[in-house]
Amino acid sequence: MERAIVHMDLDTFFVSCERLKNSELEKKPIIIGGGDRGVVASCSYETRFFGVRSAMPIKMALKLCPEARVIKGDMEMYSKMSYLVTEVIQEKVPVLEKASIDEFYLDLSGMDKFFGCYQWTNEIVNAVTKNTGLPISFALSTNKTVAKIGTGESKPTGRFEIREQNIKPFLNPLSIKKIPMVGNVTFQLLSRLGVRTIETLSETPVEVLHQLIGKNGTELWKKANGIDDTPIVPYSERKSISTENTFSQDTIDVQNLRSILSGMVEQLAFQLRQEKWLTSTVSVKIRYSNFDTETKQCRVPYTSADHMLLKYVHELFKKVYTRRMRIRLIGVKFTGLVHGCHQMNLFEDTEELISLYQTMDKIKNRFGSTSVGRASGLLK
């Protein structure tokens, strides 16, 4: 049976949310971000016309498009709208993967005999826009890679179907940059060898790619040839990530407890980033010496950034630790997970802070997750 995989992507999601709040922003050049030293989290198509792109320093973006209006992101609103969109889609499909806050994969394999996959997808998109007011694009094909590339080519508000016999003609003329796993380093490496289009990449011997890039070379060759067997993974498959510490001796040392919490958050946040998750709910648990257990939780804007999560965890600890009694266990849990990258929601971050996160993660990858961290998180 031929697979029917849909990729859906909310068009300039953050910008579209802001336009729901303020209709005067329609058709105006908009940058979502924060501060002169921050980076662009999202931007409108009117701004992209001038060469502005996500992750670009805001100073550079304003030089390219001085008329652009910079708006500090409202992640709380974006999170709520994302949940609403998810609910609308989930009601209508058998299998849904939430790839990020604004991106979804649907598996409609076998549904053609009932309704027609393309027509069904149109109905879903219409329902999303009707219920939320948000514009959304989609592409329908036989696998994730082709569907995702198709959505990118069809935006904004695109509705695109790429049947199996049309996959190669569709992919061949496109730049290798269009393949999701091709970053700047890989692009520069392949470009120096004259490999710039997907067609050229698909014709490159897989052995050559394996020598150049390693094990990813084979995957890259498959994607260039329109081959991708990656399954749709229901986004709720992993529901939480957590850690606990049971003390050998009960303690009432609040300063040390805060330090332990900080260390826990750093390690969990690093794990989130490694596995490409964002969390939307934070919980703190304590168990007193008499075995009474208390838990507090709160909803947070999607994130995997230590400094944001630390703030919520320490606030929850204040609320949950209400008795002057010794503690025998303390724990932190992150739930409400979706796939995504932490840079997308750091509206107040500077280039330096983002670079710091990337550098720390590289050190942790090489020398271990406890090799570097905040002084406040050093366990005593």
C-alpha positions as CSV (number, residue, x, y, z in Angstrom):
1,M,0.0,0.0,0.0
2,E,1.4,3.4,-0.9
3,R,1.8,5.7,2.1
4,A,0.0,9.0,2.3
5,I,2.0,11.4,4.4
6,V,1.0,15.0,5.0
7,H,3.2,17.8,6.3
8,M,1.5,20.9,7.7
9,D,3.1,24.1,8.7
10,L,1.5,27.2,10.1
11,D,2.6,30.2,7.9
12,T,4.8,32.7,9.8
13,F,3.1,31.4,13.0
14,F,4.3,33.9,15.5
15,V,3.6,36.8,13.1
16,S,0.1,35.4,12.3
17,C,-0.7,35.2,16.0
18,E,0.3,38.8,16.5
19,R,-1.9,39.8,13.6
20,L,-4.8,38.1,15.3
21,K,-4.3,40.4,18.2
22,N,-3.8,43.5,16.1
23,S,-5.2,43.7,12.5
24,E,-3.2,46.8,11.8
25,L,-0.2,44.6,11.4
26,E,-1.6,43.0,8.3
27,K,0.7,43.3,5.2
28,K,3.2,45.2,7.3
29,P,6.9,44.1,7.7
30,I,7.1,42.4,11.1
31,I,10.0,41.0,13.1
32,I,9.4,38.9,16.2
33,G,12.3,39.1,18.6
34,G,13.6,41.1,21.4
35,G,16.2,43.8,22.0
36,D,18.8,45.3,19.7
37,R,21.2,42.6,20.5
38,G,18.7,39.8,20.1
39,V,18.0,37.6,17.1
40,V,15.0,37.2,14.8
41,A,12.7,34.5,16.1
42,S,10.3,34.9,13.2
43,C,9.4,37.5,10.5
44,S,6.7,38.2,8.0
45,Y,6.9,37.6,4.3
46,E,7.0,41.3,3.7
47,T,10.2,41.4,5.8
48,R,11.7,38.3,4.1
49,F,11.5,40.2,0.8
50,F,14.4,42.3,2.0
51,G,16.5,39.3,2.9
52,V,15.6,39.0,6.6
53,R,15.6,35.5,8.0
54,S,15.1,33.7,11.3
55,A,18.1,33.6,13.6
56,M,19.6,36.7,12.0
57,P,20.7,39.4,14.4
58,I,18.0,42.0,14.8
59,K,20.5,44.8,14.1
60,M,21.3,43.3,10.7
61,A,17.6,42.7,10.0
62,L,16.8,46.4,10.6
63,K,19.6,47.5,8.3
64,L,18.0,45.3,5.6
65,C,14.5,46.5,6.4
66,P,14.5,49.7,8.4
67,E,10.6,50.0,8.2
68,A,10.1,46.7,10.0
69,R,8.3,46.7,13.3
70,V,10.0,44.7,16.0
71,I,7.6,42.9,18.4
72,K,8.6,41.0,21.5
73,G,7.3,37.5,21.3
74,D,4.3,36.4,23.4
75,M,5.1,32.7,23.9
76,E,2.2,32.1,26.2
77,M,-0.2,33.1,23.4
78,Y,1.7,31.1,20.8
79,S,1.6,28.0,23.1
80,K,-2.2,28.3,23.5
81,M,-2.8,28.7,19.8
82,S,-0.6,25.7,19.1
83,Y,-2.6,23.6,21.5
84,L,-5.8,24.8,19.8
85,V,-4.5,23.9,16.3
86,T,-3.3,20.5,17.6
87,E,-6.8,19.7,19.0
88,V,-8.5,20.6,15.7
89,I,-6.2,18.4,13.7
90,Q,-6.1,15.5,16.2
91,E,-9.9,15.2,16.1
92,K,-9.8,14.5,12.4
93,V,-6.8,12.2,11.8
94,P,-5.8,8.6,12.8
95,V,-2.1,9.4,13.4
96,L,-0.6,12.8,14.2
97,E,3.0,13.7,15.0
98,K,3.6,17.2,16.4
99,A,7.1,18.0,15.1
100,S,7.3,21.4,16.7
101,I,5.1,24.2,17.9
102,D,3.9,25.0,14.4
103,E,4.6,21.9,12.4
104,F,2.7,18.6,12.0
105,Y,2.9,15.3,10.2
106,L,-0.2,13.2,9.4
107,D,-0.4,9.6,8.3
108,L,-3.5,9.1,6.1
109,S,-2.3,5.9,4.5
110,G,-5.3,3.8,3.4
111,M,-7.8,6.7,3.8
112,D,-8.1,7.2,0.0
113,K,-10.7,4.6,-0.4
114,F,-13.0,6.4,2.1
115,F,-12.7,10.0,1.3
116,G,-9.6,10.9,-0.7
117,C,-6.5,12.0,1.1
118,Y,-6.1,15.3,-0.7
119,Q,-9.7,16.3,-0.1
120,W,-9.5,15.2,3.5
121,T,-6.4,17.3,4.1
122,N,-8.1,20.3,2.5
123,E,-11.0,19.8,5.0
124,I,-8.5,19.7,7.9
125,V,-6.8,22.9,6.8
126,N,-10.1,24.7,6.3
127,A,-11.1,23.6,9.9
128,V,-7.8,24.9,11.3
129,T,-8.3,28.4,9.7
130,K,-12.0,28.5,10.6
131,N,-11.4,27.6,14.2
132,T,-8.2,29.6,14.9
133,G,-7.9,32.3,12.1
134,L,-4.4,31.1,11.4
135,P,-3.1,30.5,7.8
136,I,-1.6,27.0,7.2
137,S,0.1,25.3,4.3
138,F,0.4,21.6,3.5
139,A,1.9,19.1,1.1
140,L,0.8,15.5,0.6
141,S,3.2,12.8,-0.7
142,T,4.5,9.3,0.1
143,N,7.0,10.2,2.9
144,K,8.0,12.9,5.4
145,T,11.0,14.3,3.5
146,V,9.1,15.0,0.2
147,A,6.0,16.3,2.1
148,K,8.1,18.7,4.1
149,I,10.0,20.0,1.1
150,G,6.7,20.3,-0.7
151,T,5.2,22.5,2.0
152,G,8.2,24.8,1.9
153,E,7.8,25.2,-1.8
154,S,4.1,25.8,-1.6
155,K,4.1,28.5,1.1
156,P,2.3,30.7,1.9
157,T,-1.1,29.1,2.3
158,G,-0.1,26.3,-0.2
159,R,-1.9,23.1,-0.9
160,F,0.3,20.7,-2.8
161,E,0.2,17.1,-3.7
162,I,3.3,15.2,-5.0
163,R,2.4,11.8,-6.3
164,E,5.0,9.0,-6.4
165,Q,5.6,9.4,-10.2
166,N,6.2,13.1,-9.7
167,I,8.6,13.0,-6.8
168,K,11.9,12.9,-8.9
169,P,10.8,15.7,-11.3
170,F,9.7,17.8,-8.3
171,L,13.0,17.3,-6.3
172,N,15.6,17.3,-9.1
173,P,15.9,21.0,-9.9
174,L,15.8,22.1,-6.2
175,S,18.9,23.2,-4.2
176,I,20.3,20.6,-1.8
177,K,19.6,23.2,0.9
178,K,15.9,22.2,0.6
179,I,16.7,18.8,2.1
180,P,16.0,19.1,5.9
181,M,19.3,17.5,7.1
182,V,21.5,19.7,4.9
183,G,23.1,22.5,7.1
184,N,25.5,25.1,6.1
185,V,28.6,23.0,6.7
186,T,27.3,20.1,4.5
187,F,26.1,22.6,1.9
188,Q,29.5,24.2,1.6
189,L,31.3,20.8,1.5
190,L,29.1,19.5,-1.3
191,S,29.1,22.8,-3.2
192,R,32.8,22.7,-3.5
193,L,32.5,19.4,-5.2
194,G,29.9,20.9,-7.6
195,V,26.9,19.2,-5.9
196,R,24.3,21.9,-5.6
197,T,21.1,20.5,-6.9
198,I,19.2,17.5,-5.6
199,E,19.4,15.8,-9.0
200,T,23.2,15.9,-8.9
201,L,23.2,14.7,-5.3
202,S,20.9,11.8,-6.2
203,E,23.3,10.7,-8.9
204,T,26.4,10.9,-6.7
205,P,27.6,7.4,-5.7
206,V,26.4,6.6,-2.2
207,E,29.9,5.3,-1.3
208,V,31.4,8.8,-2.1
209,L,28.8,10.5,0.2
210,H,29.5,8.0,2.9
211,Q,33.3,8.8,2.7
212,L,32.6,12.5,2.8
213,I,29.9,12.8,5.4
214,G,29.9,9.4,7.2
215,K,26.8,7.4,8.1
216,N,24.6,10.5,7.2
217,G,25.8,10.2,3.7
218,T,23.6,7.2,3.0
219,E,20.6,8.9,4.5
220,L,21.2,12.0,2.5
221,W,21.4,10.0,-0.8
222,K,18.1,8.3,0.1
223,K,16.4,11.6,0.7
224,A,17.8,13.1,-2.5
225,N,16.2,10.1,-4.3
226,G,12.9,10.6,-2.5
227,I,13.3,7.6,-0.2
228,D,12.3,8.0,3.4
229,D,10.7,5.2,5.5
230,T,10.6,7.3,8.7
231,P,7.3,6.5,10.5
232,I,4.9,9.1,11.9
233,V,5.5,9.1,15.6
234,P,2.6,10.3,17.8
235,Y,3.8,13.4,19.5
236,S,2.5,12.2,22.9
237,E,4.7,9.1,22.7
238,R,7.2,10.6,25.2
239,K,5.1,12.2,27.8
240,S,7.7,13.4,30.3
241,I,11.3,13.7,31.3
242,S,12.2,13.7,35.0
243,T,14.8,13.1,37.7
244,E,14.7,12.7,41.5
245,N,17.2,12.7,44.4
246,T,16.6,10.7,47.6
247,F,19.0,11.9,50.3
248,S,20.9,9.5,52.5
249,Q,20.1,11.9,55.4
250,D,17.0,14.1,55.5
251,T,17.9,17.8,55.1
252,I,16.5,21.2,55.8
253,D,19.4,23.1,54.1
254,V,17.4,25.3,51.6
255,Q,20.4,26.7,49.9
256,N,21.7,23.2,49.1
257,L,18.3,22.1,48.0
258,R,18.2,25.1,45.5
259,S,21.6,24.1,44.3
260,I,20.5,20.5,43.7
261,L,17.4,21.8,41.8
262,S,19.6,23.9,39.6
263,G,21.8,21.0,38.7
264,M,18.7,18.9,38.0
265,V,17.3,21.5,35.7
266,E,20.5,21.9,33.8
267,Q,20.8,18.2,33.2
268,L,17.2,17.8,32.1
269,A,17.3,20.8,29.9
270,F,20.4,19.5,28.2
271,Q,18.6,16.2,27.6
272,L,15.7,18.1,26.1
273,R,17.9,19.8,23.7
274,Q,19.8,16.6,22.7
275,E,16.5,14.8,22.0
276,K,15.0,18.0,20.4
277,W,12.1,18.4,22.8
278,L,10.4,21.5,24.2
279,T,8.5,21.3,27.4
280,S,5.3,23.2,28.3
281,T,4.7,22.0,31.9
282,V,7.2,22.1,34.9
283,S,6.7,20.1,38.1
284,V,8.6,20.1,41.4
285,K,8.1,17.3,43.9
286,I,9.3,17.0,47.5
287,R,8.9,14.3,50.1
288,Y,9.1,15.2,53.8
289,S,10.8,13.1,56.4
290,N,7.4,11.8,57.5
291,F,6.8,10.6,53.9
292,D,4.2,13.2,53.1
293,T,4.6,14.1,49.4
294,E,3.8,17.5,47.8
295,T,3.9,18.4,44.2
296,K,3.3,21.8,42.4
297,Q,3.3,22.4,38.6
298,C,2.8,25.2,36.2
299,R,2.3,25.7,32.5
300,V,5.2,27.5,30.8
301,P,5.9,28.8,27.2
302,Y,7.5,26.0,25.2
303,T,11.2,26.0,26.0
304,S,14.3,23.9,26.7
305,A,16.5,26.7,28.0
306,D,18.1,26.4,31.4
307,H,17.7,30.0,32.5
308,M,13.9,30.0,31.7
309,L,13.2,26.7,33.4
310,L,15.3,27.5,36.4
311,K,13.1,30.5,37.1
312,Y,9.9,28.4,37.1
313,V,11.4,25.6,39.2
314,H,12.7,27.9,41.9
315,E,9.3,29.6,42.0
316,L,7.5,26.3,42.4
317,F,9.9,25.2,45.1
318,K,9.0,28.3,47.1
319,K,5.3,27.3,46.8
320,V,5.7,23.6,47.5
321,Y,8.0,23.8,50.5
322,T,5.7,25.2,53.1
323,R,6.7,23.3,56.3
324,R,9.8,23.7,58.4
325,M,10.4,20.0,58.2
326,R,13.3,18.0,56.8
327,I,13.1,16.7,53.2
328,R,14.1,13.2,52.2
329,L,13.4,13.5,48.4
330,I,13.3,16.2,45.8
331,G,12.4,15.9,42.1
332,V,11.8,17.8,38.9
333,K,9.7,16.8,35.9
334,F,9.0,18.3,32.5
335,T,5.8,17.3,30.7
336,G,3.8,18.4,27.7
337,L,6.7,17.7,25.3
338,V,6.8,18.6,21.7
339,H,9.6,18.4,19.2
340,G,11.4,21.6,18.6
341,C,14.5,23.7,19.1
342,H,15.0,26.0,22.1
343,Q,16.2,29.0,20.0
344,M,12.8,29.5,18.6
345,N,11.4,31.0,21.8
346,L,14.2,32.9,23.4
347,F,12.9,36.4,22.5
348,E,15.1,38.2,25.0
349,D,18.2,36.2,24.2
350,T,21.3,37.8,22.6
351,E,23.6,36.2,20.0
352,E,26.1,35.7,22.8
353,L,23.6,33.8,25.0
354,I,22.6,31.5,22.2
355,S,26.2,30.9,21.3
356,L,26.9,30.1,25.0
357,Y,24.2,27.4,25.0
358,Q,25.6,25.9,21.8
359,T,29.1,25.9,23.2
360,M,28.1,24.4,26.5
361,D,26.2,21.6,24.7
362,K,29.2,20.8,22.6
363,I,31.4,20.5,25.7
364,K,28.8,18.3,27.4
365,N,28.5,16.1,24.3
366,R,32.3,15.6,24.3
367,F,33.1,15.4,28.0
368,G,29.8,14.4,29.6
369,S,26.6,16.1,30.8
370,T,28.2,17.3,34.1
371,S,31.4,18.6,32.6
372,V,30.2,22.2,32.6
373,G,27.4,24.2,34.2
374,R,26.3,27.1,36.3
375,A,28.0,27.6,39.7
376,S,24.6,27.6,41.3
377,G,24.0,24.0,40.1
378,L,27.2,22.5,41.6
379,L,26.0,19.8,44.0
380,K,27.5,20.1,47.5
